[in-house]
């Protein structure tokens, strides 16, 4: 995935679905605990970036990580 240029003034559209799956990928790749999404510090950080992002429960993240795992396993 290309990294954004911090000096760019290009306007980007917020895609909540993409943001959700990037969160799932981050938890999956870095082997973070599913409860990470319930940490107050994480929620405050996310809210500071985008107050409209809906942080899901650890149960939802767990299910989505399992889906990603099975998808990756099938493609391997």
Biopython code that builds the backbone (N, CA, C, O; Angstrom):
import numpy as np
from Bio.PDB.StructureBuilder import StructureBuilder

atoms = [
    (1, "UNK", "N", (0.838, -1.171, 0.000)),
    (1, "UNK", "CA", (0.000, 0.000, 0.000)),
    (1, "UNK", "C", (0.887, 1.240, 0.000)),
    (1, "UNK", "O", (1.782, 1.355, 0.838)),
    (2, "UNK", "N", (0.655, 2.170, -0.927)),
    (2, "UNK", "CA", (1.488, 3.373, -0.976)),
    (2, "UNK", "C", (1.264, 4.251, 0.251)),
    (2, "UNK", "O", (0.156, 4.335, 0.782)),
    (3, "UNK", "N", (2.320, 4.891, 0.680)),
    (3, "UNK", "CA", (2.241, 5.798, 1.824)),
    (3, "UNK", "C", (1.856, 7.191, 1.336)),
    (3, "UNK", "O", (2.361, 7.648, 0.311)),
    (4, "UNK", "N", (0.969, 7.867, 2.058)),
    (4, "UNK", "CA", (0.594, 9.220, 1.652)),
    (4, "UNK", "C", (1.753, 10.196, 1.846)),
    (4, "UNK", "O", (2.558, 10.062, 2.767)),
    (5, "UNK", "N", (1.810, 11.166, 0.962)),
    (5, "UNK", "CA", (2.818, 12.216, 1.064)),
    (5, "UNK", "C", (2.345, 13.218, 2.120)),
    (5, "UNK", "O", (1.304, 13.846, 1.927)),
    (6, "UNK", "N", (3.070, 13.387, 3.226)),
    (6, "UNK", "CA", (2.618, 14.303, 4.279)),
    (6, "UNK", "C", (2.566, 15.758, 3.835)),
    (6, "UNK", "O", (1.907, 16.573, 4.480)),
    (7, "UNK", "N", (3.249, 16.100, 2.746)),
    (7, "UNK", "CA", (3.253, 17.472, 2.255)),
    (7, "UNK", "C", (2.169, 17.719, 1.210)),
    (7, "UNK", "O", (2.013, 18.846, 0.741)),
    (8, "UNK", "N", (1.428, 16.693, 0.845)),
    (8, "UNK", "CA", (0.399, 16.824, -0.174)),
    (8, "UNK", "C", (-0.842, 17.506, 0.392)),
    (8, "UNK", "O", (-1.220, 17.281, 1.542)),
    (9, "UNK", "N", (-1.458, 18.330, -0.420)),
    (9, "UNK", "CA", (-2.699, 18.990, -0.035)),
    (9, "UNK", "C", (-3.897, 18.311, -0.692)),
    (9, "UNK", "O", (-5.016, 18.821, -0.652)),
    (10, "UNK", "N", (-3.641, 17.158, -1.294)),
    (10, "UNK", "CA", (-4.693, 16.409, -1.971)),
    (10, "UNK", "C", (-5.784, 16.031, -0.980)),
    (10, "UNK", "O", (-5.511, 15.525, 0.108)),
    (11, "UNK", "N", (-7.026, 16.287, -1.379)),
    (11, "UNK", "CA", (-8.156, 15.946, -0.520)),
    (11, "UNK", "C", (-8.486, 14.462, -0.702)),
    (11, "UNK", "O", (-8.546, 13.958, -1.823)),
    (12, "UNK", "N", (-8.694, 13.788, 0.405)),
    (12, "UNK", "CA", (-9.032, 12.368, 0.365)),
    (12, "UNK", "C", (-10.443, 12.172, 0.894)),
    (12, "UNK", "O", (-10.892, 12.882, 1.794)),
    (13, "UNK", "N", (-11.124, 11.209, 0.326)),
    (13, "UNK", "CA", (-12.451, 10.858, 0.815)),
    (13, "UNK", "C", (-12.334, 9.764, 1.857)),
    (13, "UNK", "O", (-11.565, 8.816, 1.699)),
    (14, "UNK", "N", (-13.093, 9.903, 2.907)),
    (14, "UNK", "CA", (-13.095, 8.911, 3.981)),
    (14, "UNK", "C", (-13.950, 7.724, 3.563)),
    (14, "UNK", "O", (-15.095, 7.886, 3.142)),
    (15, "UNK", "N", (-13.386, 6.544, 3.684)),
    (15, "UNK", "CA", (-14.081, 5.305, 3.358)),
    (15, "UNK", "C", (-14.146, 4.463, 4.628)),
    (15, "UNK", "O", (-13.155, 3.831, 4.994)),
    (16, "UNK", "N", (-15.301, 4.443, 5.313)),
    (16, "UNK", "CA", (-15.385, 3.723, 6.583)),
    (16, "UNK", "C", (-15.124, 2.223, 6.447)),
    (16, "UNK", "O", (-14.571, 1.611, 7.361)),
    (17, "UNK", "N", (-15.506, 1.634, 5.341)),
    (17, "UNK", "CA", (-15.255, 0.194, 5.123)),
    (17, "UNK", "C", (-13.759, -0.072, 5.036)),
    (17, "UNK", "O", (-13.250, -1.019, 5.636)),
    (18, "UNK", "N", (-13.062, 0.768, 4.286)),
    (18, "UNK", "CA", (-11.605, 0.601, 4.159)),
    (18, "UNK", "C", (-10.929, 0.796, 5.521)),
    (18, "UNK", "O", (-10.030, 0.040, 5.889)),
    (19, "UNK", "N", (-11.366, 1.810, 6.258)),
    (19, "UNK", "CA", (-10.787, 2.072, 7.578)),
    (19, "UNK", "C", (-10.984, 0.865, 8.496)),
    (19, "UNK", "O", (-10.074, 0.483, 9.232)),
    (20, "UNK", "N", (-12.154, 0.279, 8.447)),
    (20, "UNK", "CA", (-12.430, -0.897, 9.278)),
    (20, "UNK", "C", (-11.490, -2.038, 8.920)),
    (20, "UNK", "O", (-10.904, -2.652, 9.812)),
    (21, "UNK", "N", (-11.332, -2.336, 7.630)),
    (21, "UNK", "CA", (-10.488, -3.463, 7.222)),
    (21, "UNK", "C", (-9.005, -3.177, 7.435)),
    (21, "UNK", "O", (-8.224, -4.106, 7.645)),
    (22, "UNK", "N", (-8.609, -1.918, 7.386)),
    (22, "UNK", "CA", (-7.219, -1.585, 7.723)),
    (22, "UNK", "C", (-6.973, -1.840, 9.210)),
    (22, "UNK", "O", (-5.893, -2.288, 9.594)),
    (23, "UNK", "N", (-7.967, -1.556, 10.039)),
    (23, "UNK", "CA", (-7.857, -1.861, 11.468)),
    (23, "UNK", "C", (-7.745, -3.374, 11.676)),
    (23, "UNK", "O", (-6.915, -3.838, 12.457)),
    (24, "UNK", "N", (-8.577, -4.130, 10.979)),
    (24, "UNK", "CA", (-8.524, -5.599, 11.078)),
    (24, "UNK", "C", (-7.142, -6.092, 10.664)),
    (24, "UNK", "O", (-6.545, -6.919, 11.353)),
    (25, "UNK", "N", (-6.631, -5.589, 9.544)),
    (25, "UNK", "CA", (-5.304, -6.009, 9.072)),
    (25, "UNK", "C", (-4.213, -5.665, 10.081)),
    (25, "UNK", "O", (-3.305, -6.463, 10.316)),
    (26, "UNK", "N", (-4.301, -4.474, 10.678)),
    (26, "UNK", "CA", (-3.301, -4.060, 11.651)),
    (26, "UNK", "C", (-3.290, -5.019, 12.842)),
    (26, "UNK", "O", (-2.224, -5.454, 13.277)),
    (27, "UNK", "N", (-4.457, -5.345, 13.364)),
    (27, "UNK", "CA", (-4.550, -6.254, 14.502)),
    (27, "UNK", "C", (-4.035, -7.636, 14.117)),
    (27, "UNK", "O", (-3.332, -8.281, 14.895)),
    (28, "UNK", "N", (-4.384, -8.085, 12.922)),
    (28, "UNK", "CA", (-3.977, -9.397, 12.431)),
    (28, "UNK", "C", (-2.468, -9.473, 12.232)),
    (28, "UNK", "O", (-1.826, -10.398, 12.729)),
    (29, "UNK", "N", (-1.902, -8.522, 11.519)),
    (29, "UNK", "CA", (-0.473, -8.541, 11.178)),
    (29, "UNK", "C", (0.413, -8.370, 12.404)),
    (29, "UNK", "O", (1.452, -9.021, 12.518)),
    (30, "UNK", "N", (0.010, -7.507, 13.309)),
    (30, "UNK", "CA", (0.841, -7.216, 14.487)),
    (30, "UNK", "C", (0.479, -8.081, 15.696)),
    (30, "UNK", "O", (1.017, -7.906, 16.789)),
    (31, "UNK", "N", (-0.449, -9.019, 15.471)),
    (31, "UNK", "CA", (-0.857, -9.951, 16.521)),
    (31, "UNK", "C", (-1.271, -9.220, 17.803)),
    (31, "UNK", "O", (-0.895, -9.612, 18.908)),
    (32, "UNK", "N", (-2.051, -8.155, 17.631)),
    (32, "UNK", "CA", (-2.554, -7.405, 18.776)),
    (32, "UNK", "C", (-3.729, -8.158, 19.394)),
    (32, "UNK", "O", (-4.405, -8.918, 18.700)),
    (33, "UNK", "N", (-3.977, -7.961, 20.663)),
    (33, "UNK", "CA", (-5.148, -8.610, 21.267)),
    (33, "UNK", "C", (-6.428, -8.005, 20.693)),
    (33, "UNK", "O", (-6.479, -6.814, 20.385)),
    (34, "UNK", "N", (-7.455, -8.834, 20.555)),
    (34, "UNK", "CA", (-8.726, -8.333, 20.020)),
    (34, "UNK", "C", (-9.292, -7.226, 20.904)),
    (34, "UNK", "O", (-10.003, -6.346, 20.420)),
    (35, "UNK", "N", (-8.979, -7.267, 22.192)),
    (35, "UNK", "CA", (-9.468, -6.243, 23.118)),
    (35, "UNK", "C", (-8.826, -4.880, 22.867)),
    (35, "UNK", "O", (-9.230, -3.886, 23.470)),
    (36, "UNK", "N", (-7.836, -4.827, 21.987)),
    (36, "UNK", "CA", (-7.173, -3.564, 21.650)),
    (36, "UNK", "C", (-8.192, -2.496, 21.269)),
    (36, "UNK", "O", (-8.020, -1.323, 21.600)),
    (37, "UNK", "N", (-9.260, -2.904, 20.569)),
    (37, "UNK", "CA", (-10.268, -1.936, 20.120)),
    (37, "UNK", "C", (-11.065, -1.359, 21.279)),
    (37, "UNK", "O", (-11.770, -0.364, 21.107)),
    (38, "UNK", "N", (-10.967, -1.959, 22.439)),
    (38, "UNK", "CA", (-11.711, -1.469, 23.594)),
    (38, "UNK", "C", (-10.859, -0.611, 24.528)),
    (38, "UNK", "O", (-11.374, -0.067, 25.505)),
    (39, "UNK", "N", (-9.569, -0.485, 24.243)),
    (39, "UNK", "CA", (-8.705, 0.366, 25.070)),
    (39, "UNK", "C", (-9.136, 1.827, 24.911)),
    (39, "UNK", "O", (-9.323, 2.323, 23.800)),
    (40, "UNK", "N", (-9.285, 2.487, 26.034)),
    (40, "UNK", "CA", (-9.715, 3.879, 25.984)),
    (40, "UNK", "C", (-8.739, 4.749, 25.189)),
    (40, "UNK", "O", (-9.166, 5.613, 24.423)),
    (41, "UNK", "N", (-7.440, 4.529, 25.364)),
    (41, "UNK", "CA", (-6.445, 5.317, 24.629)),
    (41, "UNK", "C", (-6.588, 5.156, 23.125)),
    (41, "UNK", "O", (-6.458, 6.127, 22.380)),
    (42, "UNK", "N", (-6.856, 3.924, 22.670)),
    (42, "UNK", "CA", (-7.057, 3.685, 21.246)),
    (42, "UNK", "C", (-8.306, 4.413, 20.755)),
    (42, "UNK", "O", (-8.282, 5.061, 19.708)),
    (43, "UNK", "N", (-9.384, 4.307, 21.505)),
    (43, "UNK", "CA", (-10.638, 4.962, 21.101)),
    (43, "UNK", "C", (-10.478, 6.488, 21.054)),
    (43, "UNK", "O", (-10.992, 7.143, 20.148)),
    (44, "UNK", "N", (-9.771, 7.037, 22.023)),
    (44, "UNK", "CA", (-9.549, 8.494, 22.026)),
    (44, "UNK", "C", (-8.706, 8.906, 20.821)),
    (44, "UNK", "O", (-8.978, 9.922, 20.180)),
    (45, "UNK", "N", (-7.683, 8.111, 20.521)),
    (45, "UNK", "CA", (-6.823, 8.393, 19.373)),
    (45, "UNK", "C", (-7.628, 8.357, 18.077)),
    (45, "UNK", "O", (-7.539, 9.273, 17.260)),
    (46, "UNK", "N", (-8.404, 7.309, 17.894)),
    (46, "UNK", "CA", (-9.221, 7.186, 16.683)),
    (46, "UNK", "C", (-10.200, 8.346, 16.579)),
    (46, "UNK", "O", (-10.367, 8.926, 15.506)),
    (47, "UNK", "N", (-10.840, 8.683, 17.679)),
    (47, "UNK", "CA", (-11.792, 9.791, 17.675)),
    (47, "UNK", "C", (-11.106, 11.102, 17.293)),
    (47, "UNK", "O", (-11.697, 11.931, 16.600)),
    (48, "UNK", "N", (-9.869, 11.294, 17.739)),
    (48, "UNK", "CA", (-9.153, 12.530, 17.401)),
    (48, "UNK", "C", (-8.855, 12.599, 15.906)),
    (48, "UNK", "O", (-8.783, 13.687, 15.335)),
    (49, "UNK", "N", (-8.681, 11.431, 15.268)),
    (49, "UNK", "CA", (-8.426, 11.403, 13.825)),
    (49, "UNK", "C", (-9.705, 11.558, 13.021)),
    (49, "UNK", "O", (-9.752, 12.289, 12.032)),
    (50, "UNK", "N", (-10.750, 10.851, 13.468)),
    (50, "UNK", "CA", (-12.017, 10.899, 12.752)),
    (50, "UNK", "C", (-13.148, 10.531, 13.706)),
    (50, "UNK", "O", (-13.348, 9.356, 14.013)),
    (51, "UNK", "N", (-13.881, 11.530, 14.171)),
    (51, "UNK", "CA", (-14.955, 11.271, 15.132)),
    (51, "UNK", "C", (-16.086, 10.398, 14.575)),
    (51, "UNK", "O", (-16.881, 9.857, 15.344)),
    (52, "UNK", "N", (-16.166, 10.257, 13.269)),
    (52, "UNK", "CA", (-17.248, 9.458, 12.694)),
    (52, "UNK", "C", (-16.912, 7.971, 12.579)),
    (52, "UNK", "O", (-17.784, 7.162, 12.262)),
    (53, "UNK", "N", (-15.644, 7.604, 12.838)),
    (53, "UNK", "CA", (-15.266, 6.187, 12.747)),
    (53, "UNK", "C", (-15.911, 5.416, 13.887)),
    (53, "UNK", "O", (-15.770, 5.775, 15.056)),
    (54, "UNK", "N", (-16.621, 4.351, 13.533)),
    (54, "UNK", "CA", (-17.276, 3.530, 14.537)),
    (54, "UNK", "C", (-16.373, 2.357, 14.892)),
    (54, "UNK", "O", (-16.205, 1.426, 14.105)),
    (55, "UNK", "N", (-15.800, 2.413, 16.079)),
    (55, "UNK", "CA", (-14.950, 1.323, 16.547)),
    (55, "UNK", "C", (-15.868, 0.181, 16.956)),
    (55, "UNK", "O", (-16.808, 0.374, 17.727)),
    (56, "UNK", "N", (-15.591, -1.003, 16.436)),
    (56, "UNK", "CA", (-16.428, -2.162, 16.717)),
    (56, "UNK", "C", (-15.918, -2.901, 17.951)),
    (56, "UNK", "O", (-14.864, -2.575, 18.496)),
    (57, "UNK", "N", (-16.673, -3.885, 18.374)),
    (57, "UNK", "CA", (-16.308, -4.658, 19.563)),
    (57, "UNK", "C", (-15.185, -5.640, 19.263)),
    (57, "UNK", "O", (-14.856, -5.900, 18.106)),
    (58, "UNK", "N", (-14.605, -6.179, 20.329)),
    (58, "UNK", "CA", (-13.550, -7.179, 20.151)),
    (58, "UNK", "C", (-14.101, -8.452, 19.517)),
    (58, "UNK", "O", (-13.369, -9.172, 18.838)),
    (59, "UNK", "N", (-15.385, -8.734, 19.731)),
    (59, "UNK", "CA", (-16.001, -9.908, 19.109)),
    (59, "UNK", "C", (-16.062, -9.743, 17.595)),
    (59, "UNK", "O", (-15.755, -10.676, 16.853)),
    (60, "UNK", "N", (-16.452, -8.570, 17.141)),
    (60, "UNK", "CA", (-16.516, -8.297, 15.700)),
    (60, "UNK", "C", (-15.131, -8.346, 15.083)),
    (60, "UNK", "O", (-14.952, -8.914, 14.006)),
    (61, "UNK", "N", (-14.146, -7.757, 15.754)),
    (61, "UNK", "CA", (-12.771, -7.783, 15.239)),
    (61, "UNK", "C", (-12.267, -9.215, 15.170)),
    (61, "UNK", "O", (-11.595, -9.588, 14.209)),
    (62, "UNK", "N", (-12.580, -10.017, 16.169)),
    (62, "UNK", "CA", (-12.166, -11.418, 16.177)),
    (62, "UNK", "C", (-12.731, -12.156, 14.967)),
    (62, "UNK", "O", (-12.006, -12.870, 14.274)),
    (63, "UNK", "N", (-14.014, -11.982, 14.719)),
    (63, "UNK", "CA", (-14.660, -12.638, 13.574)),
    (63, "UNK", "C", (-14.019, -12.176, 12.269)),
    (63, "UNK", "O", (-13.741, -12.993, 11.391)),
    (64, "UNK", "N", (-13.784, -10.875, 12.137)),
    (64, "UNK", "CA", (-13.187, -10.337, 10.908)),
    (64, "UNK", "C", (-11.746, -10.812, 10.730)),
    (64, "UNK", "O", (-11.320, -11.066, 9.603)),
    (65, "UNK", "N", (-10.987, -10.937, 11.824)),
    (65, "UNK", "CA", (-9.619, -11.453, 11.730)),
    (65, "UNK", "C", (-9.630, -12.915, 11.287)),
    (65, "UNK", "O", (-8.780, -13.336, 10.502)),
    (66, "UNK", "N", (-10.584, -13.677, 11.785)),
    (66, "UNK", "CA", (-10.701, -15.068, 11.363)),
    (66, "UNK", "C", (-11.059, -15.157, 9.877)),
    (66, "UNK", "O", (-10.543, -16.011, 9.156)),
    (67, "UNK", "N", (-11.939, -14.272, 9.433)),
    (67, "UNK", "CA", (-12.280, -14.230, 7.997)),
    (67, "UNK", "C", (-11.036, -13.917, 7.172)),
    (67, "UNK", "O", (-10.791, -14.552, 6.147)),
    (68, "UNK", "N", (-10.253, -12.939, 7.619)),
    (68, "UNK", "CA", (-9.032, -12.566, 6.913)),
    (68, "UNK", "C", (-8.042, -13.725, 6.911)),
    (68, "UNK", "O", (-7.394, -13.986, 5.898)),
    (69, "UNK", "N", (-7.922, -14.417, 8.037)),
    (69, "UNK", "CA", (-7.028, -15.565, 8.126)),
    (69, "UNK", "C", (-7.420, -16.638, 7.109)),
    (69, "UNK", "O", (-6.569, -17.145, 6.378)),
    (70, "UNK", "N", (-8.696, -16.978, 7.064)),
    (70, "UNK", "CA", (-9.157, -18.021, 6.135)),
    (70, "UNK", "C", (-8.979, -17.571, 4.683)),
    (70, "UNK", "O", (-8.641, -18.375, 3.814)),
    (71, "UNK", "N", (-9.206, -16.298, 4.433)),
    (71, "UNK", "CA", (-9.003, -15.756, 3.082)),
    (71, "UNK", "C", (-7.532, -15.851, 2.679)),
    (71, "UNK", "O", (-7.213, -16.248, 1.558)),
    (72, "UNK", "N", (-6.650, -15.487, 3.591)),
    (72, "UNK", "CA", (-5.203, -15.537, 3.301)),
    (72, "UNK", "C", (-4.736, -16.986, 3.126)),
    (72, "UNK", "O", (-3.896, -17.275, 2.274)),
    (73, "UNK", "N", (-5.275, -17.868, 3.918)),
    (73, "UNK", "CA", (-4.896, -19.274, 3.844)),
    (73, "UNK", "C", (-5.319, -19.878, 2.504)),
    (73, "UNK", "O", (-4.581, -20.676, 1.926)),
    (74, "UNK", "N", (-6.490, -19.506, 2.010)),
    (74, "UNK", "CA", (-6.971, -20.017, 0.719)),
    (74, "UNK", "C", (-6.122, -19.485, -0.433)),
    (74, "UNK", "O", (-5.928, -20.177, -1.433)),
    (75, "UNK", "N", (-5.626, -18.285, -0.298)),
    (75, "UNK", "CA", (-4.832, -17.664, -1.366)),
    (75, "UNK", "C", (-3.369, -18.084, -1.334)),
    (75, "UNK", "O", (-2.615, -17.780, -2.259)),
    (76, "UNK", "N", (-2.967, -18.774, -0.287)),
    (76, "UNK", "CA", (-1.564, -19.174, -0.145)),
    (76, "UNK", "C", (-1.337, -20.443, -0.834)),
    (76, "UNK", "O", (-0.217, -20.954, -0.833)),
]
sb = StructureBuilder()
sb.init_structure("model")
sb.init_model(0)
sb.init_chain("A")
sb.init_seg("    ")
for serial, (resi, resn, name, xyz) in enumerate(atoms, 1):
    if name == "N":
        sb.init_residue(resn, " ", resi, " ")
    sb.init_atom(name, np.array(xyz, "f"), 0.0, 1.0, " ", f" {name:<3s}", serial, name[0])
structure = sb.get_structure()
